[in-house]
Amino acid sequence: MENTLEMRIEASFSLNFLVYIQNIYINQNQNKDQLKFPYIALKYEFPKDFEKRYRELWSEISKRFSSEHPMNDIPNEDKNIINQS
């Protein structure tokens, strides 16, 4: 029997960018062994409410992304396989 399983993962550019910004923020107070990509040697000043605003933005963009790529488009038998992982 031929293997016909094909899986594609397409991450949102917006979510990837947010992870990039989050890692820059996290690296501001990490030691060298704990740095995340991207490592930027400069210190940036983030707003005091950055974490709150970041969570709100992440929620908004991830909701938008999930509405563009709903799980309802996936047949039930495939959803079961995904949910078992």
PLY file of the C-alpha trace (Angstrom):
ply
format ascii 1.0
element vertex 85
property float x
property float y
property float z
element edge 84
property int vertex1
property int vertex2
end_header
0.00 0.00 0.00
1.33 3.41 -0.94
1.75 5.99 1.80
-0.60 8.85 0.91
-0.35 10.90 4.08
0.66 14.47 3.37
0.97 17.05 6.10
1.61 20.74 5.67
2.31 23.20 8.40
2.05 26.83 7.48
2.74 29.15 10.35
1.40 32.64 10.14
4.01 35.29 9.36
2.38 37.45 12.02
2.72 34.77 14.69
6.32 34.09 13.67
7.10 37.80 13.98
5.49 37.92 17.42
7.64 35.00 18.59
10.69 36.85 17.23
9.77 39.99 19.24
8.94 37.93 22.33
12.37 36.28 22.25
14.11 39.64 21.99
12.13 40.74 25.05
12.93 37.55 26.98
16.65 37.81 26.13
16.89 41.20 27.82
17.21 39.51 31.22
18.70 36.09 30.40
22.21 34.81 30.90
24.16 33.63 27.85
23.20 29.97 28.32
19.49 30.73 28.13
19.33 33.05 25.11
16.69 32.40 22.49
16.90 33.14 18.77
17.36 35.90 17.73
20.19 37.03 19.95
20.70 40.78 19.71
23.48 42.16 21.87
21.81 45.55 22.29
19.36 46.37 25.05
16.00 47.71 23.92
13.58 49.56 26.09
10.18 47.93 26.04
7.03 49.62 27.35
6.18 48.81 30.97
2.94 47.14 29.88
4.63 45.15 27.09
3.61 41.74 28.46
-0.06 42.70 28.75
-0.15 44.27 25.30
1.74 41.33 23.83
-0.78 38.83 25.24
-3.66 40.86 23.80
-2.01 41.09 20.38
-1.11 37.38 20.37
-4.71 36.49 21.23
-6.11 38.73 18.51
-3.77 37.47 15.79
-4.10 33.80 16.73
-7.92 34.12 16.68
-7.70 35.73 13.25
-5.38 32.97 12.03
-7.62 30.21 13.41
-10.66 31.73 11.72
-8.78 31.75 8.40
-7.75 28.09 8.90
-10.57 26.47 10.86
-10.35 22.89 12.11
-13.82 22.38 10.59
-12.15 21.99 7.20
-10.44 18.80 8.43
-12.43 15.55 8.10
-13.42 13.95 11.43
-11.21 10.89 11.01
-8.18 13.18 10.49
-9.14 15.28 13.53
-9.06 12.11 15.64
-5.54 11.34 14.47
-4.42 14.91 15.22
-6.02 14.88 18.68
-4.31 11.58 19.59
-0.87 13.18 19.21
0 1
1 2
2 3
3 4
4 5
5 6
6 7
7 8
8 9
9 10
10 11
11 12
12 13
13 14
14 15
15 16
16 17
17 18
18 19
19 20
20 21
21 22
22 23
23 24
24 25
25 26
26 27
27 28
28 29
29 30
30 31
31 32
32 33
33 34
34 35
35 36
36 37
37 38
38 39
39 40
40 41
41 42
42 43
43 44
44 45
45 46
46 47
47 48
48 49
49 50
50 51
51 52
52 53
53 54
54 55
55 56
56 57
57 58
58 59
59 60
60 61
61 62
62 63
63 64
64 65
65 66
66 67
67 68
68 69
69 70
70 71
71 72
72 73
73 74
74 75
75 76
76 77
77 78
78 79
79 80
80 81
81 82
82 83
83 84
